[in-house]
Amino acid sequence: MDKQQTEFDIIVYGASGFTGRLVAEYLSQEYAGDKNLRWAMAGRSAEKLAAVRDEIGAPADIPLVVADTQDLASIAAMVKRTRVVLTTVGPYQLYGAELVAACAANGTDYVDLCGEPAWMRQMIDAHAATAEKSGARIVFSCGFDSIPFDLGVYFLQQEAQKQLGGPLPRIKARVRKMKGTFSGGTAASLKATMVAAKKNPEILQLLNNHFALTPGFTGAPQPPASKPEYDEALGTWAAPFIMAAINTRNVHRSNALLGHAYGEDFVYDEMLLTGPGDKGKAIAEGVAADRSLSSDSAPKPGEGPSKEERENGFYDVLFIGEKDGKTLMASVSGKKDPGYGSTSRMIAESAICLVRDATDTAGGIWTTAPAMGDKLIKRLVEHAGLTFKLES
């Protein structure tokens, strides 16, 4: 497929859902004056798409595309019309496989919000060779999982090369602050993964493997980060961070795709800082015991926080590395609720980055750092409210 000759640059698939609607609203507002960005809204119902288009104040001439994963012909027709498919339709293990296959076969780029490592590995095994041949750039995890973490490690390692002449052998990611909710899609993905793991022991093995997304490579033993611990250097308690199960896998895949630029024995872990003293310890223990995201009370797909809640959200992640007795630290922070407000901007900018900036990236199944790296960081800072800062 000649990507330059397609009808659209980006099709937002799932635009009538909660997160897809936020993506469409962002594109219509942030790029309102950009006549060169050709995008469309896609979903199962033209009526629902039209209603959302009108509700978010998008131009009346934004095209609507009807497509449904239950109708493979409609999926095939959709991917042939665009350079990139941006999909918010999850859980991806239930609704994503046919779309990935179609994009890989037709040379169409693809971005999603996937946090399902076992399914991602299945897609790598099934479609990586096809995507490499067709030129399709398939990029998973283009939201809060895992952009701030994947690019945060990349950013700090770039600085280590400049200052120390080589990579940091270990990086600790510590979430200092976060206000916001996890998405209903994240909760649904977790539940679907748990169901699949009960049926298939191989999926459970992948979930427990830090190198699940690096076929043929297993690096150094990694910290389990499964219980609270006191961080002497920072003077605070830390709890297991729920997104670590996907973020760590993506970071190790990035390292592999970058030719092990971080080193073959690179060690990486993530935790959530909860504060000092007995109060910090109690909070850390409460976080470690929390199972609400997998409970019946978890948010449902299509549900989400109010606009005020999204606007008032934020996050701040510290990355710490040490080499030859010297410590380097960097932070990635973001405005707006991480699971919705910031995520919708991050995936939109990822799609635009593939279209406009990362044009030299070859076909294959990628993570954000090796696929887009500095180009995506620049976009996120200029448009999406993220800050990348060296702290030492």
BAMARKOL-354852 format. One record per residue (C-alpha): residue number from 1; x, y, z; residue in three letters. Coordinates in nm, 2 decimals. Example, Ala and Ser with C-alpha at 12.3 -4.5 7.8 and 13.67 -1.06 7.14 Angstrom:
<nodes>
{1,{1.23,-0.45,0.78},"ALA"}
{2,{1.37,-0.11,0.71},"SER"}
</nodes>
This chain:
<nodes>
{1,{0.00,0.00,0.00},"MET"}
{2,{0.12,0.35,-0.09},"ASP"}
{3,{0.07,0.53,0.24},"LYS"}
{4,{0.09,0.87,0.08},"GLN"}
{5,{-0.21,0.79,-0.14},"GLN"}
{6,{-0.46,0.69,0.13},"THR"}
{7,{-0.78,0.88,0.19},"GLU"}
{8,{-0.69,0.95,0.56},"PHE"}
{9,{-0.39,1.00,0.78},"ASP"}
{10,{-0.56,0.87,1.09},"ILE"}
{11,{-0.88,0.68,1.16},"ILE"}
{12,{-0.99,0.68,1.53},"VAL"}
{13,{-1.15,0.34,1.57},"TYR"}
{14,{-1.38,0.33,1.87},"GLY"}
{15,{-1.46,0.70,1.85},"ALA"}
{16,{-1.80,0.66,2.00},"SER"}
{17,{-1.65,0.50,2.32},"GLY"}
{18,{-1.54,0.70,2.62},"PHE"}
{19,{-1.17,0.72,2.55},"THR"}
{20,{-1.21,0.73,2.17},"GLY"}
{21,{-1.44,1.02,2.21},"ARG"}
{22,{-1.17,1.21,2.40},"LEU"}
{23,{-0.92,1.13,2.13},"VAL"}
{24,{-1.16,1.27,1.86},"ALA"}
{25,{-1.23,1.58,2.08},"GLU"}
{26,{-0.85,1.64,2.12},"TYR"}
{27,{-0.78,1.61,1.75},"LEU"}
{28,{-1.07,1.84,1.66},"SER"}
{29,{-0.95,2.11,1.91},"GLN"}
{30,{-0.57,2.08,1.90},"GLU"}
{31,{-0.55,2.05,1.52},"TYR"}
{32,{-0.86,2.27,1.44},"ALA"}
{33,{-0.65,2.49,1.21},"GLY"}
{34,{-0.45,2.21,1.05},"ASP"}
{35,{-0.60,2.15,0.71},"LYS"}
{36,{-0.33,1.90,0.62},"ASN"}
{37,{-0.43,1.65,0.89},"LEU"}
{38,{-0.69,1.42,0.73},"ARG"}
{39,{-0.87,1.21,1.00},"TRP"}
{40,{-1.19,1.02,1.04},"ALA"}
{41,{-1.40,0.87,1.32},"MET"}
{42,{-1.49,0.50,1.31},"ALA"}
{43,{-1.71,0.26,1.50},"GLY"}
{44,{-2.00,0.02,1.47},"ARG"}
{45,{-2.28,0.28,1.44},"SER"}
{46,{-2.29,0.58,1.20},"ALA"}
{47,{-2.56,0.73,1.42},"GLU"}
{48,{-2.36,0.71,1.74},"LYS"}
{49,{-2.05,0.85,1.56},"LEU"}
{50,{-2.25,1.14,1.42},"ALA"}
{51,{-2.40,1.21,1.77},"ALA"}
{52,{-2.05,1.21,1.93},"VAL"}
{53,{-1.91,1.43,1.65},"ARG"}
{54,{-2.18,1.69,1.71},"ASP"}
{55,{-2.15,1.67,2.09},"GLU"}
{56,{-1.77,1.73,2.10},"ILE"}
{57,{-1.81,2.02,1.85},"GLY"}
{58,{-1.60,1.85,1.58},"ALA"}
{59,{-1.65,1.99,1.22},"PRO"}
{60,{-1.96,1.85,1.06},"ALA"}
{61,{-1.75,1.73,0.76},"ASP"}
{62,{-1.54,1.49,0.97},"ILE"}
{63,{-1.59,1.16,0.78},"PRO"}
{64,{-1.75,0.87,0.96},"LEU"}
{65,{-1.65,0.51,0.89},"VAL"}
{66,{-1.86,0.21,0.99},"VAL"}
{67,{-1.64,-0.09,1.10},"ALA"}
{68,{-1.69,-0.38,1.34},"ASP"}
{69,{-1.44,-0.65,1.44},"THR"}
{70,{-1.73,-0.90,1.39},"GLN"}
{71,{-1.73,-0.80,1.02},"ASP"}
{72,{-1.38,-0.87,0.88},"LEU"}
{73,{-1.46,-0.72,0.55},"ALA"}
{74,{-1.54,-0.39,0.71},"SER"}
{75,{-1.21,-0.40,0.91},"ILE"}
{76,{-1.01,-0.48,0.59},"ALA"}
{77,{-1.19,-0.19,0.41},"ALA"}
{78,{-1.11,0.05,0.69},"MET"}
{79,{-0.74,-0.02,0.72},"VAL"}
{80,{-0.70,0.03,0.34},"LYS"}
{81,{-0.83,0.38,0.37},"ARG"}
{82,{-0.58,0.52,0.62},"THR"}
{83,{-0.21,0.55,0.70},"ARG"}
{84,{-0.27,0.49,1.07},"VAL"}
{85,{-0.54,0.31,1.26},"VAL"}
{86,{-0.57,0.45,1.62},"LEU"}
{87,{-0.78,0.20,1.82},"THR"}
{88,{-0.93,0.24,2.16},"THR"}
{89,{-1.14,-0.07,2.13},"VAL"}
{90,{-1.04,-0.31,2.41},"GLY"}
{91,{-0.98,-0.54,2.57},"PRO"}
{92,{-0.75,-0.60,2.28},"TYR"}
{93,{-0.73,-0.98,2.34},"GLN"}
{94,{-1.11,-0.98,2.27},"LEU"}
{95,{-1.14,-0.72,1.99},"TYR"}
{96,{-0.79,-0.65,1.86},"GLY"}
{97,{-0.64,-0.96,1.69},"ALA"}
{98,{-0.82,-0.92,1.35},"GLU"}
{99,{-0.73,-0.55,1.33},"LEU"}
{100,{-0.36,-0.61,1.40},"VAL"}
{101,{-0.36,-0.89,1.13},"ALA"}
{102,{-0.53,-0.66,0.88},"ALA"}
{103,{-0.29,-0.37,0.94},"CYS"}
{104,{0.01,-0.60,0.92},"ALA"}
{105,{-0.11,-0.75,0.60},"ALA"}
{106,{-0.20,-0.42,0.43},"ASN"}
{107,{0.10,-0.21,0.55},"GLY"}
{108,{-0.11,0.01,0.76},"THR"}
{109,{0.04,0.17,1.08},"ASP"}
{110,{-0.14,0.09,1.41},"TYR"}
{111,{-0.14,0.24,1.76},"VAL"}
{112,{-0.33,0.13,2.06},"ASP"}
{113,{-0.36,0.15,2.44},"LEU"}
{114,{-0.29,-0.21,2.51},"CYS"}
{115,{-0.16,-0.33,2.85},"GLY"}
{116,{-0.20,-0.70,2.79},"GLU"}
{117,{0.15,-0.85,2.76},"PRO"}
{118,{0.04,-1.21,2.68},"ALA"}
{119,{-0.18,-1.10,2.39},"TRP"}
{120,{0.10,-0.86,2.27},"MET"}
{121,{0.34,-1.15,2.26},"ARG"}
{122,{0.09,-1.36,2.06},"GLN"}
{123,{0.07,-1.07,1.81},"MET"}
{124,{0.45,-1.04,1.79},"ILE"}
{125,{0.48,-1.41,1.72},"ASP"}
{126,{0.20,-1.41,1.47},"ALA"}
{127,{0.25,-1.09,1.28},"HIS"}
{128,{0.59,-0.93,1.33},"ALA"}
{129,{0.74,-1.09,1.01},"ALA"}
{130,{0.43,-0.98,0.80},"THR"}
{131,{0.46,-0.62,0.93},"ALA"}
{132,{0.83,-0.61,0.86},"GLU"}
{133,{0.76,-0.71,0.50},"LYS"}
{134,{0.46,-0.49,0.44},"SER"}
{135,{0.60,-0.18,0.62},"GLY"}
{136,{0.33,-0.16,0.88},"ALA"}
{137,{0.45,0.00,1.20},"ARG"}
{138,{0.25,-0.17,1.48},"ILE"}
{139,{0.30,0.02,1.81},"VAL"}
{140,{0.13,-0.11,2.13},"PHE"}
{141,{0.09,0.07,2.46},"SER"}
{142,{0.06,0.44,2.35},"CYS"}
{143,{-0.11,0.57,2.66},"GLY"}
{144,{-0.02,0.60,3.03},"PHE"}
{145,{0.09,0.24,2.99},"ASP"}
{146,{0.36,0.27,2.88},"SER"}
{147,{0.47,0.61,2.73},"ILE"}
{148,{0.58,0.80,3.04},"PRO"}
{149,{0.78,0.50,3.16},"PHE"}
{150,{0.92,0.37,2.83},"ASP"}
{151,{1.02,0.72,2.72},"LEU"}
{152,{1.13,0.82,3.07},"GLY"}
{153,{1.39,0.53,3.07},"VAL"}
{154,{1.49,0.62,2.72},"TYR"}
{155,{1.53,0.99,2.81},"PHE"}
{156,{1.75,0.91,3.12},"LEU"}
{157,{1.96,0.66,2.93},"GLN"}
{158,{2.03,0.92,2.65},"GLN"}
{159,{2.15,1.15,2.92},"GLU"}
{160,{2.37,0.88,3.07},"ALA"}
{161,{2.54,0.83,2.73},"GLN"}
{162,{2.62,1.20,2.72},"LYS"}
{163,{2.73,1.24,3.08},"GLN"}
{164,{2.88,0.91,3.17},"LEU"}
{165,{2.97,0.76,2.83},"GLY"}
{166,{2.75,0.45,2.87},"GLY"}
{167,{2.42,0.32,2.99},"PRO"}
{168,{2.29,0.30,3.35},"LEU"}
{169,{2.29,-0.07,3.44},"PRO"}
{170,{1.98,-0.03,3.66},"ARG"}
{171,{1.70,0.23,3.67},"ILE"}
{172,{1.43,0.26,3.94},"LYS"}
{173,{1.10,0.43,3.84},"ALA"}
{174,{0.92,0.57,4.13},"ARG"}
{175,{0.57,0.73,4.09},"VAL"}
{176,{0.59,1.03,4.32},"ARG"}
{177,{0.25,1.17,4.27},"LYS"}
{178,{-0.06,1.06,4.08},"MET"}
{179,{-0.42,1.19,4.09},"LYS"}
{180,{-0.67,1.02,3.87},"GLY"}
{181,{-0.85,0.69,3.79},"THR"}
{182,{-0.75,0.39,3.60},"PHE"}
{183,{-0.97,0.34,3.30},"SER"}
{184,{-1.26,0.10,3.26},"GLY"}
{185,{-1.06,-0.05,2.97},"GLY"}
{186,{-0.77,-0.12,3.20},"THR"}
{187,{-1.00,-0.30,3.44},"ALA"}
{188,{-1.16,-0.50,3.16},"ALA"}
{189,{-0.83,-0.60,3.02},"SER"}
{190,{-0.71,-0.72,3.36},"LEU"}
{191,{-1.02,-0.93,3.40},"LYS"}
{192,{-1.00,-1.07,3.05},"ALA"}
{193,{-0.63,-1.16,3.11},"THR"}
{194,{-0.71,-1.34,3.44},"MET"}
{195,{-0.98,-1.54,3.27},"VAL"}
{196,{-0.74,-1.63,2.98},"ALA"}
{197,{-0.46,-1.73,3.23},"ALA"}
{198,{-0.69,-1.97,3.41},"LYS"}
{199,{-0.76,-2.15,3.08},"LYS"}
{200,{-0.41,-2.14,2.95},"ASN"}
{201,{-0.10,-2.21,3.16},"PRO"}
{202,{0.12,-2.07,2.89},"GLU"}
{203,{-0.04,-1.73,2.94},"ILE"}
{204,{0.04,-1.74,3.31},"LEU"}
{205,{0.40,-1.81,3.23},"GLN"}
{206,{0.42,-1.51,3.00},"LEU"}
{207,{0.26,-1.29,3.26},"LEU"}
{208,{0.53,-1.39,3.51},"ASN"}
{209,{0.81,-1.33,3.27},"ASN"}
{210,{0.98,-0.99,3.26},"HIS"}
{211,{1.11,-1.07,2.92},"PHE"}
{212,{0.78,-1.19,2.77},"ALA"}
{213,{0.80,-0.94,2.49},"LEU"}
{214,{1.16,-1.02,2.39},"THR"}
{215,{1.13,-1.35,2.21},"PRO"}
{216,{1.46,-1.54,2.22},"GLY"}
{217,{1.62,-1.32,2.49},"PHE"}
{218,{1.62,-1.35,2.87},"THR"}
{219,{1.83,-1.09,3.06},"GLY"}
{220,{1.93,-1.05,3.42},"ALA"}
{221,{1.70,-1.14,3.71},"PRO"}
{222,{1.46,-0.86,3.79},"GLN"}
{223,{1.34,-0.73,4.12},"PRO"}
{224,{0.99,-0.88,4.21},"PRO"}
{225,{0.85,-0.55,4.34},"ALA"}
{226,{0.56,-0.75,4.49},"SER"}
{227,{0.55,-0.61,4.85},"LYS"}
{228,{0.60,-0.28,5.02},"PRO"}
{229,{0.96,-0.17,5.10},"GLU"}
{230,{1.13,0.13,5.26},"TYR"}
{231,{1.35,0.33,5.02},"ASP"}
{232,{1.65,0.45,5.23},"GLU"}
{233,{1.78,0.69,4.97},"ALA"}
{234,{1.44,0.87,4.92},"LEU"}
{235,{1.33,0.84,5.28},"GLY"}
{236,{0.99,0.70,5.20},"THR"}
{237,{0.79,0.38,5.18},"TRP"}
{238,{0.71,0.24,4.84},"ALA"}
{239,{0.43,0.00,4.72},"ALA"}
{240,{0.40,-0.22,4.42},"PRO"}
{241,{0.28,-0.02,4.12},"PHE"}
{242,{0.00,-0.20,3.93},"ILE"}
{243,{0.11,-0.08,3.59},"MET"}
{244,{0.46,-0.24,3.64},"ALA"}
{245,{0.34,-0.57,3.49},"ALA"}
{246,{0.31,-0.41,3.15},"ILE"}
{247,{0.55,-0.12,3.17},"ASN"}
{248,{0.86,-0.33,3.26},"THR"}
{249,{0.79,-0.57,2.97},"ARG"}
{250,{0.77,-0.28,2.73},"ASN"}
{251,{1.09,-0.12,2.86},"VAL"}
{252,{1.28,-0.45,2.81},"HIS"}
{253,{1.14,-0.48,2.46},"ARG"}
{254,{1.25,-0.13,2.38},"SER"}
{255,{1.60,-0.22,2.51},"ASN"}
{256,{1.61,-0.53,2.28},"ALA"}
{257,{1.48,-0.33,1.98},"LEU"}
{258,{1.74,-0.06,2.04},"LEU"}
{259,{2.01,-0.33,2.01},"GLY"}
{260,{2.04,-0.36,2.39},"HIS"}
{261,{2.15,0.00,2.42},"ALA"}
{262,{2.08,-0.02,2.79},"TYR"}
{263,{2.29,-0.33,2.83},"GLY"}
{264,{2.20,-0.70,2.81},"GLU"}
{265,{2.20,-0.72,3.20},"ASP"}
{266,{1.98,-0.41,3.24},"PHE"}
{267,{1.76,-0.41,3.55},"VAL"}
{268,{1.44,-0.21,3.58},"TYR"}
{269,{1.15,-0.19,3.83},"ASP"}
{270,{0.87,0.04,3.93},"GLU"}
{271,{0.70,0.13,4.26},"MET"}
{272,{0.46,0.39,4.40},"LEU"}
{273,{0.59,0.62,4.67},"LEU"}
{274,{0.35,0.64,4.97},"THR"}
{275,{0.54,0.86,5.22},"GLY"}
{276,{0.76,0.83,5.53},"PRO"}
{277,{0.69,0.68,5.87},"GLY"}
{278,{0.41,0.46,6.00},"ASP"}
{279,{0.15,0.64,5.78},"LYS"}
{280,{0.35,0.58,5.46},"GLY"}
{281,{0.40,0.21,5.56},"LYS"}
{282,{0.02,0.17,5.62},"ALA"}
{283,{-0.06,0.33,5.29},"ILE"}
{284,{0.19,0.10,5.11},"ALA"}
{285,{0.04,-0.21,5.27},"GLU"}
{286,{-0.30,-0.09,5.17},"GLY"}
{287,{-0.20,-0.04,4.81},"VAL"}
{288,{-0.03,-0.38,4.80},"ALA"}
{289,{-0.35,-0.55,4.93},"ALA"}
{290,{-0.58,-0.36,4.70},"ASP"}
{291,{-0.77,-0.57,4.44},"ARG"}
{292,{-1.04,-0.32,4.34},"SER"}
{293,{-0.93,-0.30,3.98},"LEU"}
{294,{-1.02,-0.67,3.93},"SER"}
{295,{-1.34,-0.65,4.14},"SER"}
{296,{-1.70,-0.59,4.03},"ASP"}
{297,{-1.68,-0.24,4.15},"SER"}
{298,{-1.41,-0.15,3.90},"ALA"}
{299,{-1.49,0.10,3.63},"PRO"}
{300,{-1.66,-0.05,3.32},"LYS"}
{301,{-1.55,0.02,2.96},"PRO"}
{302,{-1.73,0.33,2.85},"GLY"}
{303,{-1.73,0.48,3.20},"GLU"}
{304,{-1.50,0.74,3.31},"GLY"}
{305,{-1.44,1.05,3.53},"PRO"}
{306,{-1.60,1.38,3.47},"SER"}
{307,{-1.44,1.66,3.27},"LYS"}
{308,{-1.35,1.84,3.60},"GLU"}
{309,{-1.19,1.52,3.74},"GLU"}
{310,{-0.99,1.47,3.41},"ARG"}
{311,{-0.87,1.83,3.41},"GLU"}
{312,{-0.76,1.82,3.77},"ASN"}
{313,{-0.56,1.50,3.74},"GLY"}
{314,{-0.18,1.47,3.71},"PHE"}
{315,{0.12,1.24,3.75},"TYR"}
{316,{0.49,1.27,3.83},"ASP"}
{317,{0.74,0.98,3.79},"VAL"}
{318,{1.10,0.99,3.90},"LEU"}
{319,{1.37,0.78,3.73},"PHE"}
{320,{1.69,0.70,3.92},"ILE"}
{321,{2.00,0.54,3.79},"GLY"}
{322,{2.35,0.50,3.91},"GLU"}
{323,{2.68,0.43,3.73},"LYS"}
{324,{3.03,0.43,3.87},"ASP"}
{325,{2.92,0.60,4.19},"GLY"}
{326,{2.74,0.88,4.01},"LYS"}
{327,{2.36,0.91,4.03},"THR"}
{328,{2.14,1.05,3.75},"LEU"}
{329,{1.78,1.13,3.80},"MET"}
{330,{1.51,1.25,3.56},"ALA"}
{331,{1.13,1.29,3.58},"SER"}
{332,{0.83,1.27,3.36},"VAL"}
{333,{0.52,1.45,3.46},"SER"}
{334,{0.19,1.50,3.29},"GLY"}
{335,{-0.11,1.72,3.33},"LYS"}
{336,{-0.46,1.58,3.34},"LYS"}
{337,{-0.60,1.25,3.46},"ASP"}
{338,{-0.35,0.98,3.35},"PRO"}
{339,{-0.59,0.71,3.24},"GLY"}
{340,{-0.81,0.93,3.02},"TYR"}
{341,{-0.71,1.30,2.98},"GLY"}
{342,{-0.34,1.24,2.93},"SER"}
{343,{-0.38,0.90,2.76},"THR"}
{344,{-0.61,1.04,2.49},"SER"}
{345,{-0.35,1.31,2.41},"ARG"}
{346,{-0.06,1.06,2.41},"MET"}
{347,{-0.21,0.82,2.17},"ILE"}
{348,{-0.32,1.10,1.93},"ALA"}
{349,{0.03,1.24,1.92},"GLU"}
{350,{0.17,0.89,1.87},"SER"}
{351,{-0.04,0.85,1.56},"ALA"}
{352,{0.06,1.19,1.43},"ILE"}
{353,{0.42,1.12,1.50},"CYS"}
{354,{0.41,0.81,1.28},"LEU"}
{355,{0.25,1.01,1.00},"VAL"}
{356,{0.47,1.32,1.02},"ARG"}
{357,{0.79,1.26,1.20},"ASP"}
{358,{0.90,0.90,1.24},"ALA"}
{359,{0.88,0.83,0.86},"THR"}
{360,{1.21,0.64,0.85},"ASP"}
{361,{1.09,0.38,1.11},"THR"}
{362,{1.07,0.04,0.93},"ALA"}
{363,{0.78,-0.20,0.94},"GLY"}
{364,{0.75,-0.43,1.25},"GLY"}
{365,{0.60,-0.45,1.59},"ILE"}
{366,{0.74,-0.17,1.81},"TRP"}
{367,{0.74,0.00,2.14},"THR"}
{368,{0.73,0.38,2.15},"THR"}
{369,{1.10,0.45,2.24},"ALA"}
{370,{1.27,0.28,1.94},"PRO"}
{371,{0.99,0.36,1.70},"ALA"}
{372,{0.96,0.73,1.78},"MET"}
{373,{1.20,0.83,2.06},"GLY"}
{374,{1.30,1.19,2.07},"ASP"}
{375,{1.05,1.29,1.80},"LYS"}
{376,{0.76,1.17,2.02},"LEU"}
{377,{0.90,1.33,2.33},"ILE"}
{378,{0.91,1.67,2.14},"LYS"}
{379,{0.55,1.63,2.04},"ARG"}
{380,{0.43,1.53,2.38},"LEU"}
{381,{0.60,1.83,2.54},"VAL"}
{382,{0.47,2.07,2.27},"GLU"}
{383,{0.11,1.95,2.25},"HIS"}
{384,{0.01,1.69,2.52},"ALA"}
{385,{0.11,1.86,2.85},"GLY"}
{386,{0.41,1.63,2.94},"LEU"}
{387,{0.74,1.75,3.08},"THR"}
{388,{1.07,1.56,3.06},"PHE"}
{389,{1.32,1.70,3.31},"LYS"}
{390,{1.67,1.61,3.42},"LEU"}
{391,{1.69,1.64,3.80},"GLU"}
{392,{2.05,1.56,3.87},"SER"}
</nodes>
